[in-house]
Amino acid sequence: MPVVVVESPAKAKTINKYLGSDYTVLASYGHVRDLPPKDGSVDTDDEFAMTWEVGNDSRKHVKAIADALKDDNELILATDPDREGEAISWHLEEALRKRRAVKKDTPVSRVVFNAITKTAVTEAMQNPRQVDTDLVEAYLARRALDYLVGFKLSPVLWRKLPGARSAGRVQSVCLRLIVEREMEIEAFNPQEYWSVKAMLASPRGQEYEARLTVLGGDKLDKFSITNETQAELAVQAINSRDLSVKSVEAKPGSRNPSAPFMTSTLQQEASRKFGMGARQCMNAAQRLYEAGYITYMRTDGIDMAPEAVTMARNEIATRYGDDYVPDSPRIYKNKAKNAQEAHECIRPTDMSVDAGQLAKLEADQRKLYDLIWKRTLACQMAGARLERTTVDVGSDDGQVVLRATGQVVLFDGFMRVYEEGRDDVASTDEDDKRLPQLMQGEKADKRTVSPEQHFTQPPPRYTEATLVKKMEELGIGRPSTYASVLGTIQEREYVRKDKNRLFPEDKGRIVTIFLLNFFRKYVGYDFTAQLEEQLDDVSAGERDYKNVLDRFWRDFSVAIAETTELRITEVLDVLDDALAPQLYPPKEDGSDPRVCPKCGNGQLHLKTSRTGGFVGCGNYPECTYTRPIAGEGADGDERVLGEDAGDEIWLKAGRFGPYVQRGEPTPENKKPPRASLPRGWSKDDMDLEKALVLLSLPRQIGEHPEGGMMSTNFGRFGPYIMHQLPEEAKPVYANLKDPNDVFEVGMNRAVELLAEKRAKGPGRGRTAAKPLKELGDHPDGGAMAVMEGRYGPYVKWEKVNATLPKDTDPKDVTVEMAVELVNEKASKKKSAKKKAAAKKPAAKKTTTKKAPAKKKAPAKKAAAKDAE
């Protein structure tokens, strides 16, 4: 009875159902080995030899596989059909041989299947092979490169830019794209232009819209009419003339369907249509794949298996009729150079099953399946037939011509099922409008003629969809990396997502400018794309991976050594000069933009802190003026709200958010009164009156009937009432739900809340919280649920609490997502305990010299995680 190993328990369950009792199917739970998070795991002096270790969480899974092999001396590695899957199989075989669970006489084979169906699994079992050495070496090269960047470049960032967390081979280039787009937006100067449109009517009273294209006999372009005066003259020219239809031209047209999904296009479309992030999309797709509903979801191939094409054509004919089936199948050629990634497209395993038949699926999985099913059917459907019409309406003297365009759908074809979304659509396409029947020579009545002012728009900020598309165009990253890279730059607070758009934080901007000035080659688009091509050559067996590593390390180590010698002040001076156009834009009055607006004589300079970069006055500490690097009025900028009792009342931004402050620090009063803005209070809505209310806290409600003053205030965990009876050793705190209650709660309600708190007694202040969403059991046992916490929603599993990523709706949390979050949090806890235990001997004199190196270990671990 052979032992079959796959990555996940869900996949194991599905495969076990197909293979039956003749096989033992176990899960490895992903990668079982990795490079230890310490310097030296890749030895650059010994031909890039790598030291691997089995993770704490993986030891029990490896042991379970080893124990199974004692009774069943045959191992079948059935991990995913890509480079990562090949690497997991290699790691498993190596780890098991090291444990002597796999012996010389143990048959070891590798099987791959693109879909988890009975047919695909059975066929794979009949065609075993050995682990592909070329794919493993391509994985080793990528892992070594990412490790070297993470452990050599990230420490330079920590030392030179306080607050910077990490840099990565792909991560840093992705961040550069976002930062440079933001700088384009900031440098953009809008240009004014006008258009003139007229609402016209046919002799039969049917209205249609036309835009002015010829004025004074000259053809207009976008910027021909530059101001309101010219636009009004154009309106007068139209109104002063009779118009008639000069030409009607109708041309047949057609539209063909988009190719079936690959990883990047699936992520883009899920973002456009559902607002799904890349990680959320891939989590849902992973669940669909493991349940056997779709083919493998990490691919850059768009070709479809012949039997799948036949199945799709039959389903189209059954559901929509023979007219919707083209005469011959549509063939989509894969453009990917990387052959190992070029699997089949992402498609349903059974075309006859639509989303309506999968009611038990979670909402995000059902939506994604519906998207994949429709796209797959549409890609094999007949094209849409259109008739595009262009009508020119003008004056007899030829001085004025207006054009109306529209189209008629003669046959909807694939559009009956699915149309691809579009990015950054500014307005409705005029070609989509339908025109009434118009005849050449007939009169056109003018109903309204109106000018419209426009301004050119800066390039839009990236969404996750458009960023993935751009990375794909540049050849940066691969299908398996997009989701993790986008997640990392947001988790490290280099980038924030707001209304589905990606904004660079000051910290991310500083890191990018630093890398562009000191490591420009390694964040270059061409360099990164060329390195990807070299790694693809390794996977194809056309290049030696150690040569690739050697060429990279030779130059990279020199750049690291040169930068290590720089002082922080030298680095900041370089960045200050590089960012000068954004930090200190010219002022309208011609005055020096570097002069401090607060003290009037200090010079502004770029500074850094743990929370990122900012601009501060050179006269610090005498002058405490600061502002974000995005400029005056940017998020977090300080401003004076007014005066009270001779003190200026300031709105400022600190490490923990915006706050109000009375006056400025002085030698006599180093810590002036200040108060943080409560949750739900917007800094944009702050005024002097609200600030004074906050600064007046704590608010006294009144004397308690049993003695002692009751008061309200905001604390670390939110609004509360405080009171202490004469016989009590400590005050009692009762939480308030609404921040406004701090200013509004009355005597009776306060007494009632305090009585309830006292009735619960010490240590029983909290009642059992109700889950926001119950998720089921963890693979290792124990229920998981999404809970509401003081700092936002989190996943609870036994004693592990894992905070949800920003902008994640608790309703969208899947079991797989929850397992990933709690496993990551649990591993961090174990690592922290292990390090705490390791620090105990540091009290001895003989080990004190090693203490500083140990303090850096957690940061290095973060670098290793973020290297990609």
N, C-alpha and C positions, 0 to 999 in steps of 0.2 A: 504494500500500500504506500505509494510514493508520497512525499511531503511537498506540497505546492505552497509557495510563498508569494503573497501579493502585498501591496502597501497598506491597505486600510481594512478594518473589520467589515465595513459595508460591502466592499468589493469581494472580500473572502466569503461572505454570506451568500452573495449572488452566484459566485463561481462554484461554491460547494453544492448549490442546488442543481447545477448543470452536471457536475462530475459525479455526484453521488457518493456512496459509502466506500468506493474503491480508492479514494484519495483522502488525505488529511490536508485541509486548506488552512493556513495560518497567516496572520498579518504581521508585517515588520513595523507598522506604524511609521512609515516614511523612512528617512535616512537613519541608519543605525550607527554610523561613525561620522566623525568630523574632525577637523584640525583643532587641537586644543587652543583655547583663546589666550595664548601667550606668545611672546616673541620667540622665534626660532622654530616654529612648527614647520616652516618651509626653509630648508637649509640652502641658501644661495651659494654656499661654498662647496656643496656636495651634490652638484648636478640637480639641484632643486628637489632633493629627497624630502618626502613629506612624512610627518609623524601623525598617525591617526589614533583616535581613542573612541571607544564605544561610550555613548552618552549614558548618563545615569538612568534616564527614563527608558532607554533602549535595552538595558542589560536583561531585564526580565523577559523581553520579547525574544531576544537572541537565545536566552536559556530555554524558553519554551520550544523554539525550533530545534535546538540541540537535543533536548529531551525526546522530541518526537522522532528524531533521526536514530535514536538508539534502537527503536523497534522497526523503523522503516528506512532502510539504508539506500534511499534514492531521493535526490533533491531536484525539484523543478522550480526554476526561478521565473515567475510570471509577472514581473513588475511592468510598469507602464512602457509603451513602445516609443520612448524618446531617449535623449541623452541622459536625463536625470534618472529615468527608469533603469537604463543600462548601468549607470553608476551605482544605484542601490543594489542591483543584483551582484555586481562586482564586490561591493563592500560586504554584503552578506556572505558570499562565498569565502572571502578573505578572513572575515571574523570567525566563521565557523571552522575553517581550517586551523586557525590559531588556537581554537578551543579543542581541536582534534575531534570535533563532532563530524566533520567531513574528512574521511580517510582517503588513502590512495585508491582504494577499490570502490569508493562511493560514486555511483553515476551522478553527474551534475549536468543539467541541460537548461537551456534558456528558451522560453516560448513567448511569443508576442501576439497580441490580438488587438485590432483597432476598435472593436466593439465587444461589449460583454453580453453576447448572445450565445445560445447553445451551439449554433452552427459555427460561429467564429471561434469559440473556446475549444470545441471538439476538433476543428480543423487545425488549430494551433498545436494541440497536443500531439497530433499526428506528424507535425513538421518541426521537431525540436532542432536547436542549434546551440553553439557555444556563445559565451559572452563576447560581444564585439569589442575587440581591443582598441580599434580606432575611435569608437565612440567614448570609451573609457578614457583614453588619452586626451580627447577633446575636453572632457569633463575635468580631468586633472589640470589641464592648462588653464581653464577658466577659474577653477577654484584657487589655484596658486596665484594667478594674477590678482584676483579679488582680495586674497589674503594679503599679498604684498602691498597693494594700494591701501588697504584698511589699516595695516599695522605699521606702515612706514609714513604714509601721508597724514593720517588722522592725528598722530602725536604732534606733528608739526603744527597742525591747526590748534590743538589744545594749548600749546605753549605760546603761539603767536597771536591767537585770537580767542581770548577767554570767552566761554559760552558756546564756541563751535563744538559740535558733537562728533562729526565724522565726515569722511569723504569716501567716494567710491568710484570705481571705473566707469560705470554707467550712470549711477546716481548723480554724480557731479555734472555730467554733460546734460542730463535731463533738467537739472536745476538751472543750468546756464540758459537753456531755451526759455524757461519761464522768466528769469531775471532780465534777459535781453529784450523779451517782448514787453515787459513792464517799462524798461527804459525807452523803448520806441514810443510807447504811449505817452510817457512824460515829456518827451522831446517833440511830440507831434504838434504842429501848428495848423489848426483847422482853417480851411479855405471856404469862403462863402460863394455860393452859386444859386441860381434860381431856375426854376422850370415853370412852364406855362401849360396848363391843361384846360381843355374845354369839354363841357358836356354837350354833345350834339344829339340831334334827333332826325330820324329818317322821315320821309313823307307819310309813313304809316304810324308815326308817333313812337317808334321804338328808340330808346336812348342808348347811347354808347359814348365811351370816353376816348379822347384823342389828345396827343401831346404835340406841342409845337416843335417841328423839325427844321423848317426853313423860314427865315425872316429876312426881308429885304433882298430876297433872291439868293441869299447865302445859306449854306447848310450849317446848322448849329451843332456844336459839340457840347460836352458836359459843362464846360466853364465859359461858354460864350456870353451868357447873361450873368453879370457879376454883382449887380446890386438892384435895389428895389426900383430905382428910377428907370433903369433899362427894362425891367420886368413890366412896369406899368405902360411903357411905350409899346411893348410887344402886345399887351392886352388891347390897347387902343387900336393897334394895327389890325388885329383880328376882328374887333367889334366894328371897325369902319368898312369892312368888306363883306360881300356876299360869298358864301362858300358852297362848293358842290363837290361831289365825289369824282375825283380825277382818275383813279384806277382802283381796281379790285383784283388782287392776285391770290389765288388759292393754290397751295402746293401740298401734295400728299407727304406725310411724314410717318415715322415709326419710332417706337421706343422698345428697346430690348431689356430683359431683366438683368439684374445684377448677378454676379457669380455667387455660388453658395458660400457659406461662412467659413473663414479661418479664424484663428484666435483674435487677431487684431481687429478684424471687421466686426466680429461678434461683440467685442468690448465697446467698439465705437457705437454700434447700433443700439446696444443695451443702454448706453449712456444717453444717446439722443432721445430714445423713445420712453425710457423708464427712469432716467436719472441715476442709473446704477453705476457705482464706482467699479473700477477694474477688478478689485479684490472681491467685491460682492458678486459680480458677474461670474468670476471663475469659481467661487465657492458653490454657487448654484449649479453651474455646468458640471463641476466635479461630482455633485450628488446625482445629477441626471445620468452621467456616464456610469457611475458605480452601480446604479439601479438598472442599467441595461437599456436605458431609453434613447441615448444618443451615442454616436461614435466618439473617439478620443478628442478631447477639447483643446489640447495644446498642439497646434499644427499651423504651418504656413502653406499647406497644400489646398488647392481648390478643385482638384479632380475628384470625380465620383466613380465608385465602382460600377461596372456595367450592370450588375444585377440590381443595384440601387436605382440606376437610371430607368431601367425597365419597370421597377416597382413604382417609381414616381409617375411615369407616363401612364401606367394603368390606373393609378389612383386619380390622376387628373381627368382622364376620360370618364371614370365612374362618377366623380363628383360634379364635373363641370361640362362634360360633353366632348365629343371628338374635335370640335372646332378649336378647342383650347390646347390641343396636342399638336406641336409642330410636326412637319413631315419627317424630319430626322432628329435624333437626339442632339441636344446642345452639348458641345465638348468645351470644357474650360481648361486651358493649359496652365500648369503651375509655373510661375515665374521665379520661384525661390531657387537660389543657387545652392542652398544648403540641403543636399539630398536627404540627410538623416532626419530633417524636420518635415520633409515633404510627404506627410501621410495623406490619407484621404481627407476631404473636407469634413466639417462638423455637420452632421445630418442626423435625422431620426433613424433608429435601427429598423423601425417598422413604419412605413409611410401611411399605412391605413389608420394609425392611431393618432388622433388629434388631441389638443389640450383638453377638450371637453370630456374625453374618456379617462383623464387622469386627475379626477377630482380630489384624490387623497394627497396629492403633492402640495407642498407649501406654496404660498402665493408667488414668491419670487422665482421658484423653480417652474411653476406652471406658466408664468409669463414668459420666461426665457425659452421654455420648450415650444410654446406657441410661436415665438419669433423664429426659432430654428425651423420648425415644421413649415411655416408659411414661406420662408425664404427658400427652402429646399424645393418645395413644389413649384414656386414661382420661377425658379431658375431653369426649369424644364418645360415651361409653358410657352405658348405662342406669343409673339410680340404684339404690342398695342399698335393699332393703325389710327393715325390722326390726320386731320386736315388743318393745316396752318394757313390762316388768312391774314393778308396785309392790305389795309385800305388807306389810300392817301386822299385827303380832303384839302382842297386849296382854293385860292382866289383865282379869278380869270387872268389877272396880271402876273401871276406867278410869284408875287412878293411874300405870300404866306402859304405854308403847307403844314398840315397837321397829319399825324399818322396814328391809326388805330390798329392794334394787333390782337389776335385771338386764335383759339383753336377749337376744333370739334373732335371729340373722341368717337371714331367710327366703330371701333371694336376694342374693348378694354383689355383683352388678352390677360397677361400676367397681373395687370393692375387690379383685376378683380380680387386677387388674393393678397397682394403685397406690393408696397412701394418703399424704396429705401429712403431713410431720413436724410436731411441735408444739414450741414453745419453752418451756423452764423448767417442765416437767411435774413437779410435786412428788411425785405418787403415782399409782398405777393408778386410772383412773376406775372407780368402783363400777358405773356403768351398763354397763360392758363385761362384767360377770360374768354367767354363765348360772345361772338358778335352777332347782331341781327342780320337779316338778309339785306344787302345793300347792292344797288345797281349803279354802274358808271354813268355819270351825267346827271344823276338826280340831286336835288337840292339838299343841303345839310343845314338844318335850323340850329341856331346857337341858343342854348338854354342858359348856360353860365360859362364864363371865362375867368379863370382864377390863377394868379401867380402863387408860387409856393417857394418859400425860402429853404435852402438846404445848407448844411456844412459837411465838409468831408469828415469822415470818421477815422479815428486811429485804428490800427489793427486790433481785433478783439483779443481779449485774454484767452489763454488756452482753457479748454475743458479737458477732462481726462481723455475724452474721445479724440479731440483734435490733437492733443499732445501725443497720444499713441500713434496717430496717423503720421504726424511729423517725424517721430522717431523711426517709424517704419520707412518713410521716404528717405531718410538720411542713412538708413542701414545700421541704426544704433539699437542694441538690445535684440532679444529674440522672444518668441511667443511666451516662453516660460518666465521671462523676467519682467514684463511690463507691469503686472499687478504689484509685485513686490517692490519694485523701484518707486512707483507712485505712492505706495503705502509708506515707504521709508522716509521720503522727503517730507511727508506730512507729519509722521510720528516724531521726527526730529525737529519739528517746528521751523523748518526752513521755508515751508510753503503752507498756506491755509486755503481751504476750499470754502468759498462763499457763493451761494446760489449757483453751484455747479461750476464756478469759474475758479481758476488757480491764481492766487495772489502771492508774490514772494514776500516773506517777512524780512525785516531788516537784517536778521541773522543770516538768512539765506543769501541776501544780496552781498553782504560783506564777504562771505565765504567764496562766492562766485568771483568777485573782483580780485580777491587774494589769489585764487587759483589761476585766473586769467593773466595776472601779472607775474606770478612766480612759477606756474606750472602750465603755461598756455598750451603747450603741445599735448598734454594729457587730458585736457578738456576740449580738444579740437574735434570738430565733427568728422573731418576727413580721417584723422588719426584713429578715432574710435571705430569708425566704419571699416577702415582697412584692417584693424586688429580683429574685428569680428570676422572678416573674410579669411584671415589667416587661421583663425580657430575653426572656421568651417572647412578649410583645407585639411586641417588635422583630422577632423571627423571623417573626411573622405579618404584618408590614408595618403594624402599627397604632400604632407609636410610633417616634420618631426616636432613634437610639442616642446621638447627641451630647447630647440633652436629658437622657437618663438619666445619662450621665457627668457632666454639668454639675451636676445636682442633688446627686449623691453627693459630688463633689469640693468643692463649696461648703462643706458642713458638716464633711467629713472633714479638710480642710486646716486648719480652725480648731482642731479637736480635737488634731491633730498639733502645731500651733504652741504650744498651751497646755501640753501635756505635755512638750515639749522643754525648757521653762524650769525644770522641776522638778529639784531635786537628788535624788540617789540616796537620801539619808537621809530625805527627805520621802516618797518613794515607799515605802520600807520601813516607815515609821511607819504609813502608810495600810494597807498590806498586813498589818502586824502586828495592827492593830485589827480588820481584816476577818476575819482568820483566828483571832482570839483564842478563840472557842468550841472550835475544833478543836485549837489549839496548847496551850491552857492550861485543860483541863477542870477543874471543881471537884474538890478532893480530899475523901476521906471524912472526914478529921480536921478539915476546915475551914481548914487552913493555906493560905497564899498559894501558888497553883500556879505563880506566876512566879519564886519564889525558887529559885535554883540548888541542886539536890540534892547537888552536890559540895562547893562551898565554903560554902554555907549563908547567904551574905549578898549575892551578886550577883543581879541581875535578868536573867531570860531575855529574849532578843530574837530576832526573825527576822533572819537574815543570808542572804546569797547568795554563791555561788561559781561557778566555771566548771562544776561538776558539778550545780548546782541549789541549791535552798533548804534551809536547816537552821535549827535553834534552837541558839543558843549563849549562853554566859554573858557578861554585860556587863563582867565583871572580866578579860576576856582582855587581855594574855597571862598574868596571874598565875593565872587559872583557865582550863583548856582544855576544860571540859565542852561537849560538843555532842551533839545527837540529831536524828534525822529529824523532819520536820514532822508525820509521821503519828503521833508520840507515843512514849511509853516502850514498849519491847518490840517496836517496829516493826522492819522489815527494816533492818539496818545499825546498830541501837542499840548503844552501847558498854556494857560491863559488866565488873565485876571478877570474875575467875575464882577468885581466892584470893591467898595470900601465899607468898613464898619468899625466904628469907634477908633478911627485913625489907622486901622490895619487893612492892608490889601488882602482880599480873599481870593486864593488861587485855586484853579482846577489843574491837577497834575496827574501824571501817569507814573505808577511805580511797578515793582516786580509783581505785585499781586493785583494789579488793576488800577483804575482811576480812583483818585481821592481828592478831597478838598482840604485846604490848609489855610490857617490864619497867619498872615505875615510870613517873613523869611527868617531862617536861622540867624541868630546873632550870638556874640560871645556870652551874653548874659542868658540868652534863651536858645540853647542849641537844638531843642526839640519843640518847635511851635505846635499848637493844637492842630490835629488833623483827624479826618474821619473818612473811611472808605465808602464808596458808593454801594448801597445795598444791591443785591441781585434784582434785576428787573429795571433798575434805574439807568437810563441812557445818559452818557456824558454830554451828548449833543443837546439834551433837554435841560441841562443844569443851568441855573441862574443864581443870583445872589441870595434870593429868598430861600431856595432849597438848600443851598450850602450852609446858611446860618442855622437852619433847622437841624442839619446833621451835626454841626459843630456845637450845638446846644445840648446834645445828648451827654449823659443819660437823662431821660425825661422822668420826672417824679410824678407818679400817678396820684399818690395820697397815702395817708396813714392807714395801715392795716387794722381791722377791728381789734386784733389781739396784740397790737403794738408793732412798731417798726415801719419804716418807709418802704413802699413798693415803687420800683422804677423799671423802666424799659430801656433797651439798648440793642445794638447789633454786636454779635460776637463772632467767633471763628466759625461756629456752626449755624449762624443765622440769627434771626430776631428772638428776643427772649424777655421774660419778666424776672426780676430778681427781688428776693425778700428774705429777711432773716428775723426770726422770732427771738426774743430776749433769751430763751432757754436753749436755743440752737447753737451748736459750735460753728456750723458753716452755713452760708446762705443757701437757699433753695432756688433753682433756676427752672422756669417753666417755658418750654418752647412756644413760639408763636408761628403760625403757618404763613400769614400774610405780612410782608414787610411794612405795609401801611399801618398794621396794628400797633407798631411801636409808637406811632403818633396819635392813634385814635382809641386804643383799648381803654375802657373805663374801670371804675372801682369794682363794680359787681362782677364783671367778667374776669378781672384780674384775681380777685379773691377766689372765684370758682376754679380757675386754672391752677392756682397754687395749691388749693385743697386737693384737687385731683392728683397733682404731682406728689404731695405728701402722703396721700393714701396709698400710692404705689410702693412707697418706702424706698430706702437706699438700695441701689443695684437693680431695681425693678422698674426703672423709668421708661424702658422701651417695651412696647408690645410687639408681638410677632408680626413682621411685615408681610403683606400679601404680595406674591410674585406678580410682576407685570406680564410675564409670559413663562409658562412651564415648557421645558424643552425635552424632557425625557431623561433617560439614564446616560451617564458617561460610559464609554466602552470599558473602563476599569471598574464600573459599578458606582452607584450613588446618583441621586437625582440632580439635575441641573435646572436652574431657573434664572430669568432676568429679573433683577430687583431694583428698586429705586433707592439710591443712596444720597448722602449729603453732597457728594460731588458729582452726582449724575448717575445714570443707570449702570449696572454692572452684572456680570454673570457670576452666580454663586454655585460652587460645587464643593460640598463638604466644608473644609476650612479654607478653601481658596476663593478669593474674591478678585475677579479680573474686570477692570474698568473697560467699558465699551469705547472704541475709537470715536473721535469727534464726528459729528454729523451722522452717526449711525442710529437709525430708528429702532427702538427695542422690538417693534413688531417684525422687523426684517431680519432679526438674528436667527440663524439656522443652527441646527445641532452641530454641524461640522465647524461652523464659525466659533461656536461656544467651546467646543473641544480644543480648538487651536488656541483660543485665548487663555483658557484655564491651564492647559499644558505648559504654555509659555510662562505664565505667572508662577506655576508650581516649580518649574525648573529654575527660575530666578531665585525663588525662596530657598531651594536646596543649595544653590550656588552660594547664596549669601550666608547660610548657616555654616557651610563648609569653610568659607573664607574667615568667618568669625572664629571658628575653632582653630584655624591655622594661625591666627594672629596671637593666640594665647602665649606661645613661647617667646614672643617678641620682648617680654619683660627682661629676659636674660641679656646680659651685656654682649654676649657673643653674637647675638642675632639682631641687635639694634640697627646695624648698618643696612640690613635688607628691608627694613620696614617701609621706606619710601617706594621701593619697587612694588610692594604688595598693594599699596594704595592705588596704583594705576591699573590694577587688574580689571576692575569692573568697566572702566572706560575702554580698555582694549577689547574686552568682550563685545561691547557695543560696536566698536569699529569693525570687528570681524563680521558681526551680524549685518552691518549696513554697507559692507564693501561693494556689493553688487549695485 
